[in-house]
Each structure stands twice: as structure tokens, then as C-alpha cells.
Amino acid sequence: MEVDIKSQEFANAWRIVSEALLSYLQSGEVKPTVLMNNLSGQQAGVKPVVSHIEAVPNKTSSVVDVRYAACPVKQTDGTYNFRNLKEERQQESTYKITRYADGSCEFELCDLQGEARQIFKDNQSDRMPSYVGTSTGEITADNKIVNVKPGRGIVDGRSVKITESLVVEFK
């Protein structure tokens, strides 16, 4: 099969391969997820394309580092990423993100205090959309924030792509 290297198909395939390679080099143990190409008009004999790299969670994987993020960013495909991660907790930090050597991550809601708590309460739908997390109870000035189940994600370059939402209880 002949493919024009100036075509959009080649550009997309190259982007996928280079992102997969970058992810592998940055995180080590990864498992490629293969997407069967179901496009109409597909030529016979064309092999499946690797669509993305998905880190396989490994409870024995060691912690690489802990980072902090203020607010998740919605992507064009409807998913969310944490971007602009900070090494140290800032006043506006909402989430604590633990990154593991295998490329997986866990995130939880920080113990918000004072003004940060009020900002979260006033902007909860932006700070924690349902894709990112669910909560029970109502956040008040003096109740406790309990992370019932951490959210999960995968390292995506310098960002974290959220793959599973967290569960929080305000009591």
C-alpha cells in the first residue's frame, strides 16, 4: 500500500506513533490500545492503527512525584485534563495528583481552607465537573472533606488525562 506522506492520514498516524513513543519513553510500562478502523471505504488488508496509549495501573508501581492543580481543563472530545501542574501546593490548588512510575496517576480533592474553600463552593461545577468527580453532602465552612475514592488518570506529556472520576463526601 502506498501512502502520501503529505496526506492527513499519514499526519494523523505519525502523531499517534510519536505520542505513543513519547509516552513510553516518559513512563516506561505502557499497554497500547488498538482501535480497529471501522471507517467506510477502508481498503482491504490495512492493519489496525494504535489510537492511544493507556497506562496499566499497577499498585506496586512506585510514586514518581506529587503535583497540584487548580482546575481541570475540558478537552474538545469532552474529557478533562489537569494542566499547568505545580510542584508545591499553591493557594489556588484544588487537586493533589500522585504520579506513578508506570504512567498512571491518582488524584484527590485537597483539604480546602478559607477563601479556597469558598471559591470551590462558588464554582463547584467548574472546579469539579461530573466527569472529574462526584460528591455527596454540601461543602460548608467547617465540614470535613473526605476523599472516598481517588480519581484516576494517565500521564499525557506534561498533563494528566482523567480516566476515572473521584468520589468525595462533605460531612
C-alpha positions in Angstrom: 0.0 0.0 0.0 1.3 3.4 -1.0 0.7 6.4 1.3 1.4 10.0 0.5 3.5 11.5 3.4 1.8 14.8 2.9 -1.7 13.3 3.4 -3.8 14.0 6.5 -4.0 10.2 7.1 -0.2 10.0 7.3 0.0 13.1 9.6 -2.5 11.5 12.0 -0.7 8.2 12.0 2.6 9.9 12.7 1.1 12.0 15.5 -0.3 8.8 17.1 3.0 7.0 16.8 5.1 9.9 18.1 2.8 10.4 21.1 2.9 6.7 21.9 6.7 6.7 21.8 6.9 9.8 23.9 4.6 8.3 26.5 6.5 5.1 26.5 9.8 6.9 27.0 8.4 9.1 29.8 6.6 6.5 31.8 8.0 3.0 31.0 5.4 0.3 31.2 2.5 1.0 28.9 0.0 -1.1 27.1 -1.1 0.1 23.6 -4.8 0.0 23.0 -5.7 -0.9 19.4 -8.6 0.8 17.7 -10.0 -1.2 14.8 -10.5 1.2 11.9 -14.2 1.0 11.0 -14.2 3.8 8.5 -16.3 3.2 5.4 -14.3 2.9 2.3 -11.4 1.2 4.2 -9.0 -0.6 1.9 -8.8 -4.4 2.5 -5.7 -5.5 4.2 -5.0 -2.3 6.1 -3.8 -3.1 9.6 -5.3 -1.5 12.8 -4.0 1.8 14.0 -2.8 2.4 17.6 -5.1 5.1 18.7 -3.7 5.9 22.1 -1.6 4.6 24.9 -3.2 3.6 28.1 -1.2 3.1 31.3 -2.0 -0.1 33.1 -2.5 0.7 36.8 0.0 -1.1 38.9 -0.4 -0.9 42.7 3.2 -2.0 43.2 4.5 0.9 41.0 6.5 3.5 42.9 5.5 7.1 43.3 7.3 9.4 41.0 6.1 12.7 42.4 3.1 14.6 43.8 1.8 17.6 41.9 -1.1 20.1 42.4 -3.6 21.6 40.0 -6.3 24.3 40.4 -8.9 23.3 37.9 -9.4 20.6 35.2 -9.5 21.7 31.6 -12.2 20.4 29.3 -10.9 18.9 26.0 -12.6 19.0 22.6 -13.6 15.4 22.9 -15.4 16.0 26.2 -12.7 14.6 28.5 -10.8 16.6 31.1 -7.0 17.1 31.7 -5.1 18.6 34.5 -2.6 21.1 33.0 -0.1 23.5 34.5 0.8 21.2 37.4 2.6 22.7 40.3 5.4 21.1 42.3 4.2 22.7 45.5 0.7 23.4 46.7 -0.5 26.9 45.9 -3.3 28.9 47.4 -5.5 28.1 44.4 -4.6 24.3 44.4 -7.8 22.2 44.3 -6.4 18.8 43.5 -3.4 16.7 44.7 -2.1 14.4 41.9 0.1 11.4 42.7 2.0 10.2 39.6 3.4 6.7 39.5 6.3 5.2 37.5 4.0 3.1 35.3 2.4 6.3 33.9 -0.8 6.0 36.0 -2.0 8.7 38.4 -4.4 9.1 41.2 -5.9 12.4 42.3 -7.9 13.7 45.2 -9.5 16.9 46.4 -7.2 18.9 48.7 -8.3 19.9 52.2 -9.5 23.3 51.1 -9.5 26.0 53.8 -10.8 29.6 54.0 -11.0 31.5 50.7 -10.0 28.4 48.6 -13.0 26.5 50.1 -15.4 29.4 49.3 -14.1 29.7 45.7 -14.6 25.9 45.3 -18.1 26.1 46.7 -19.0 29.1 44.4 -17.5 27.4 41.3 -18.0 23.7 42.1 -19.5 22.9 38.7 -16.3 24.3 37.0 -13.8 23.1 39.6 -15.3 19.6 39.8 -17.5 18.7 36.8 -19.2 15.3 37.0 -16.6 13.8 34.6 -13.9 14.7 37.2 -15.7 13.9 40.4 -19.0 13.4 42.3 -19.8 14.5 45.8 -22.3 13.8 48.5 -23.3 16.4 51.1 -22.7 20.1 50.8 -19.4 21.9 51.4 -19.6 24.4 54.2 -17.1 26.5 56.1 -16.5 23.9 58.8 -17.3 20.4 57.5 -14.8 17.8 56.6 -13.7 16.8 53.1 -13.4 13.0 52.8 -11.9 11.5 49.6 -14.0 8.3 49.4 -12.4 7.0 46.2 -9.5 8.7 44.4 -9.8 9.6 40.7 -7.5 8.0 38.2 -5.7 9.3 35.2 -2.7 8.7 32.9 0.3 10.9 32.2 -0.2 12.6 28.9 3.0 14.6 28.2 3.2 17.3 30.9 -0.5 16.9 31.6 -2.7 14.3 33.2 -5.7 12.9 31.3 -8.5 12.0 33.6 -9.8 8.4 33.1 -11.9 7.8 36.1 -13.7 10.3 38.4 -13.2 10.7 42.1 -15.8 10.4 44.8 -15.8 13.0 47.7 -18.0 13.3 50.7 -18.6 16.6 52.6 -19.6 15.8 56.2 
